[in-house]
Amino acid sequence: SDGGKLLVVPMVGSHWLSMQKVVEKLSERGHEVVVVVPEVSWQMETTDAYTVITHPVTQTLEELDGAF
């Protein structure tokens, strides 16, 4: 945390819901935050508080819903 840079690769679902507020707070405190998220996901909302990089996945949202 002393370096001021943070790379976050959250899991889909509750892990991200718990982490999002922490990530936003770190960004507010001046840390440079990059969040890597899949192109297709549930509840992976983003804000302007941090940089988002998406990566391609092979599943569609419908397939993800069906697997759940």
C-alpha positions as CSV (number, residue, x, y, z in Angstrom):
1,S,0.0,0.0,0.0
2,D,3.0,2.4,0.4
3,G,3.6,2.3,-3.4
4,G,0.3,4.0,-4.1
5,K,-0.6,1.5,-6.9
6,L,-3.0,-1.4,-6.7
7,L,-4.1,-4.0,-9.2
8,V,-7.4,-5.7,-8.3
9,V,-8.6,-8.9,-10.0
10,P,-11.9,-9.6,-8.2
11,M,-14.0,-12.7,-8.4
12,V,-17.5,-12.3,-9.7
13,G,-20.2,-11.9,-7.1
14,S,-19.9,-11.3,-3.4
15,H,-16.1,-10.9,-3.4
16,W,-16.4,-7.8,-5.6
17,L,-19.4,-6.5,-3.7
18,S,-17.3,-6.5,-0.5
19,M,-14.2,-5.1,-2.2
20,Q,-15.7,-2.3,-4.3
21,K,-16.1,0.1,-1.4
22,V,-12.6,-0.5,-0.2
23,V,-11.2,0.0,-3.7
24,E,-13.1,3.2,-4.1
25,K,-11.9,4.5,-0.7
26,L,-8.2,3.7,-1.7
27,S,-8.7,5.6,-4.9
28,E,-10.1,8.6,-3.0
29,R,-7.0,8.5,-0.8
30,G,-4.8,9.0,-3.8
31,H,-3.9,5.4,-4.8
32,E,-3.8,4.5,-8.5
33,V,-6.2,1.6,-8.8
34,V,-6.6,-0.7,-11.8
35,V,-9.4,-3.3,-11.7
36,V,-9.4,-6.2,-14.2
37,V,-12.9,-7.5,-14.9
38,P,-14.3,-10.0,-17.4
39,E,-16.4,-8.6,-20.3
40,V,-19.4,-10.7,-19.1
41,S,-20.1,-10.7,-15.4
42,W,-22.7,-10.1,-12.7
43,Q,-22.7,-7.0,-10.6
44,M,-19.3,-5.8,-11.7
45,E,-20.3,-2.1,-11.8
46,T,-17.6,0.4,-12.3
47,T,-17.1,4.1,-11.4
48,D,-14.8,6.8,-12.5
49,A,-12.9,6.3,-9.2
50,Y,-10.6,3.7,-10.8
51,T,-9.3,2.4,-14.1
52,V,-11.1,-0.6,-15.5
53,I,-9.5,-3.1,-17.9
54,T,-11.8,-5.8,-19.3
55,H,-10.7,-9.2,-20.6
56,P,-12.6,-11.4,-23.0
57,V,-14.4,-14.5,-21.9
58,T,-15.9,-17.4,-23.8
59,Q,-19.3,-17.4,-22.0
60,T,-22.2,-15.2,-22.8
61,L,-24.3,-13.7,-20.0
62,E,-27.1,-16.3,-20.8
63,E,-24.6,-19.2,-20.4
64,L,-23.3,-17.7,-17.1
65,D,-26.9,-17.5,-15.9
66,G,-27.6,-21.0,-17.0
67,A,-24.5,-22.4,-15.2
68,F,-25.5,-20.7,-12.0
